[in-house]
């Protein structure tokens, strides 16, 4: 049972991201937009940790665009992990390259690329054998988790472990 303090905490502003969850890579690597829990969907491709908007020197317009995309993306993600009535619908939205949330996310990744190379994370239960957008060959991303990406389409997703 949830205590009153725990329930109240859910209605308060979030705490800052713990330092252990922030990217500390010595050399900045590419970034990716990831639909998931939290207020900042920008992750480091190398270490998979959160990248602060301040470290990227995002403009106010870019930061606002990320926040505007993240609100519905996080909502869809939360519907998917809730494993209830909306799970199948939400899973399709997150994995369908042509769903509105993913079309918007891919566009946003392109807009962020001049700041730092940005990919759009397209989740899948299976590792990608080819780019889900163009069908082309994928490159492996060096990092803490197996990932494969397409530079032409700016898509990144799970890769088979080598």
C-alpha positions, 0 to 999 in steps of 0.5 A: 500500500502506498503511503500518503507521503509517497502519493504526495511525492507523485504530485511534486516536481521531479528531482534532478537526474542522479549524477550516476544516470548522466552521461560522463563520456570523455569524448562526446558521442552521438545522441538519440531520442528515446521514448521512455519515462522521464523529462529528458529523452536525450540519451548518449549512444555510447553509454545509454545515459541521459545527456543534459540539454545544457551540455548540448547547448540547445537553443530555447526552441530546440529544448521546447521542441524536445519537451513538446515531443517527449510529453506524448511519447512518454505517455504512450510509453507509460501506456505500453508498460502498464500492460493494460487495455492500451498495451497493444495499441501503445506498442504498435505506436512505439514500434511503427516507423510511420506512427505520428509520434515516431514521424515527429521524433525522426523529424526532431532528431534531424533538427537536433543533428546540427547540434550533435549527430542525433538518431531516433531510437526505434524499439523492437523486440527483435534485433534489426537485420536491416534499416526499418526505414530504407531496408539498407545495411546497418552499422553497429554502434560502439557502446554499452548496449548492442545497437545498430544504426542507419546514417541515411535514415537517422534510425537506431535500434537493437542489434544482435550481440556479436 
